[in-house]
Amino acid sequence: MNIISLFAGAGGLDRGFENAGFKVIWANEYDKTIWETYRHNHPETILDTRSIKDVKEEEIPSEAEGLIGGPPCQSWSLAGAMRGIDDDRGQLFFDYLRILKSKQPKFFMAENVPGMISKRHIGNFLKIKEMFEECGYEVSYELLNAWDFGIAQERKRVIIVGYRKDLNKVFDFQNLEKIEKPLVLGDILKDLPEPLPALEKNKTNGDSLEIPNHEYFIGGFSTIYMSRNRRRTWEEPSFTIQAGGRHAPIHPASCPMEKLEKDKWEFVGEDYRRLSVRECARIQGFPDNFKFIYSNVADGYKMVGNAVPVKLAEVIAKQIKKDLIEYF
């Protein structure tokens, strides 16, 4: 069951599909700060490092039975400018469509932020869905929360799955296997020792870390950060893990934050630190042997925060495998 991966990042989506029995034979990622991490954790996958705009369809393996990937989501984000399809990054969906139409795999799966189906962007999203259908696919989409699928984090994402029309199959999100008891921070973080702070200028501690990537971003907290509660308890799931160390949530063992007024909170104790890169990785479902390689700690948080939660990807991949097993 060979698949190809576009906008692969560090490979959270890829690892989830690999856990379900798929093999990623070719991947594309343009960000050079990610290449070493991807190659280290996916040594058997061919990694193409060009801009996807420069990759011709005939250069991508034809023996793949699936196409996966989440085009960059910043232009659709509710927290950003929400320029959507008018942003160069938003237009990368057209390259995904271009390759899908040319390669005609049995299925595709794409992922993006909730802003994609917001009131502002729903019109463009439905046009994109129609374009997927015009490529020859029965298309389903749903807004899922990773917390329902074995991830200790409230993280909502739009998932789009398409089956080639000649297969006469439709992906049904109601068939996805949810867990009976959702995980909380205490389930996945309590066994970790105290991490190290990053070095000066937020450089990595590197090989001196006993547990890979178990180090945290240092520095002050912005007014934007202090406009919200940033701490969840051991008995709660994490806030959404973002792609930046400066905005990483506070560790659950830290002192509580106190609300002063609208959009203004404060620390009421002395014990505060951000979650480490490894703690964020665990929250995203990465195993401890999945090593993130970087010089700047901020790049570690970026790779972790931009990833698709591994278990969520695995659950979706298992359902695709179940639906299409007779064709593999």
ChimeraX attribute file (.defattr): number of C-alpha atoms within 10 A of each C-alpha:
attribute: neighborCount
match mode: 1-to-1
recipient: residues
	/A:1	16
	/A:2	19
	/A:3	25
	/A:4	26
	/A:5	25
	/A:6	22
	/A:7	21
	/A:8	27
	/A:9	29
	/A:10	32
	/A:11	29
	/A:12	27
	/A:13	27
	/A:14	30
	/A:15	25
	/A:16	24
	/A:17	26
	/A:18	20
	/A:19	16
	/A:20	19
	/A:21	15
	/A:22	20
	/A:23	20
	/A:24	23
	/A:25	19
	/A:26	19
	/A:27	25
	/A:28	22
	/A:29	22
	/A:30	17
	/A:31	14
	/A:32	10
	/A:33	19
	/A:34	22
	/A:35	20
	/A:36	14
	/A:37	21
	/A:38	25
	/A:39	15
	/A:40	14
	/A:41	16
	/A:42	20
	/A:43	10
	/A:44	12
	/A:45	16
	/A:46	14
	/A:47	19
	/A:48	17
	/A:49	16
	/A:50	13
	/A:51	12
	/A:52	18
	/A:53	11
	/A:54	8
	/A:55	15
	/A:56	12
	/A:57	16
	/A:58	10
	/A:59	8
	/A:60	18
	/A:61	13
	/A:62	15
	/A:63	13
	/A:64	21
	/A:65	19
	/A:66	24
	/A:67	25
	/A:68	25
	/A:69	23
	/A:70	25
	/A:71	21
	/A:72	20
	/A:73	20
	/A:74	20
	/A:75	22
	/A:76	26
	/A:77	18
	/A:78	15
	/A:79	9
	/A:80	12
	/A:81	11
	/A:82	20
	/A:83	17
	/A:84	22
	/A:85	19
	/A:86	12
	/A:87	14
	/A:88	12
	/A:89	16
	/A:90	19
	/A:91	15
	/A:92	19
	/A:93	16
	/A:94	16
	/A:95	18
	/A:96	22
	/A:97	16
	/A:98	16
	/A:99	20
	/A:100	22
	/A:101	18
	/A:102	14
	/A:103	19
	/A:104	19
	/A:105	22
	/A:106	21
	/A:107	24
	/A:108	25
	/A:109	23
	/A:110	19
	/A:111	23
	/A:112	22
	/A:113	21
	/A:114	20
	/A:115	23
	/A:116	26
	/A:117	19
	/A:118	15
	/A:119	8
	/A:120	15
	/A:121	17
	/A:122	13
	/A:123	13
	/A:124	15
	/A:125	17
	/A:126	13
	/A:127	11
	/A:128	16
	/A:129	19
	/A:130	14
	/A:131	16
	/A:132	23
	/A:133	18
	/A:134	12
	/A:135	18
	/A:136	16
	/A:137	28
	/A:138	22
	/A:139	23
	/A:140	17
	/A:141	17
	/A:142	16
	/A:143	16
	/A:144	17
	/A:145	15
	/A:146	24
	/A:147	23
	/A:148	20
	/A:149	25
	/A:150	23
	/A:151	26
	/A:152	27
	/A:153	26
	/A:154	19
	/A:155	22
	/A:156	15
	/A:157	19
	/A:158	18
	/A:159	20
	/A:160	21
	/A:161	24
	/A:162	26
	/A:163	26
	/A:164	19
	/A:165	16
	/A:166	10
	/A:167	13
	/A:168	9
	/A:169	15
	/A:170	17
	/A:171	21
	/A:172	15
	/A:173	17
	/A:174	8
	/A:175	9
	/A:176	17
	/A:177	15
	/A:178	15
	/A:179	12
	/A:180	9
	/A:181	10
	/A:182	17
	/A:183	21
	/A:184	22
	/A:185	22
	/A:186	16
	/A:187	14
	/A:188	16
	/A:189	19
	/A:190	13
	/A:191	8
	/A:192	11
	/A:193	10
	/A:194	10
	/A:195	18
	/A:196	17
	/A:197	19
	/A:198	22
	/A:199	16
	/A:200	10
	/A:201	11
	/A:202	18
	/A:203	18
	/A:204	26
	/A:205	20
	/A:206	17
	/A:207	9
	/A:208	9
	/A:209	13
	/A:210	11
	/A:211	15
	/A:212	18
	/A:213	29
	/A:214	25
	/A:215	27
	/A:216	29
	/A:217	28
	/A:218	18
	/A:219	14
	/A:220	8
	/A:221	11
	/A:222	10
	/A:223	11
	/A:224	10
	/A:225	17
	/A:226	17
	/A:227	16
	/A:228	16
	/A:229	19
	/A:230	19
	/A:231	22
	/A:232	20
	/A:233	17
	/A:234	17
	/A:235	12
	/A:236	18
	/A:237	21
	/A:238	27
	/A:239	18
	/A:240	18
	/A:241	24
	/A:242	19
	/A:243	18
	/A:244	19
	/A:245	25
	/A:246	18
	/A:247	19
	/A:248	25
	/A:249	22
	/A:250	23
	/A:251	22
	/A:252	23
	/A:253	15
	/A:254	17
	/A:255	17
	/A:256	19
	/A:257	19
	/A:258	14
	/A:259	16
	/A:260	10
	/A:261	9
	/A:262	8
	/A:263	13
	/A:264	15
	/A:265	18
	/A:266	15
	/A:267	15
	/A:268	12
	/A:269	11
	/A:270	8
	/A:271	12
	/A:272	17
	/A:273	19
	/A:274	25
	/A:275	25
	/A:276	27
	/A:277	29
	/A:278	27
	/A:279	25
	/A:280	28
	/A:281	28
	/A:282	21
	/A:283	29
	/A:284	28
	/A:285	25
	/A:286	22
	/A:287	12
	/A:288	15
	/A:289	9
	/A:290	21
	/A:291	19
	/A:292	24
	/A:293	22
	/A:294	20
	/A:295	13
	/A:296	17
	/A:297	28
	/A:298	20
	/A:299	21
	/A:300	31
	/A:301	29
	/A:302	20
	/A:303	25
	/A:304	29
	/A:305	23
	/A:306	22
	/A:307	23
	/A:308	27
	/A:309	29
	/A:310	28
	/A:311	24
	/A:312	26
	/A:313	25
	/A:314	23
	/A:315	20
	/A:316	24
	/A:317	23
	/A:318	20
	/A:319	18
	/A:320	24
	/A:321	18
	/A:322	10
	/A:323	15
	/A:324	16
	/A:325	11
	/A:326	7
	/A:327	10
	/A:328	9
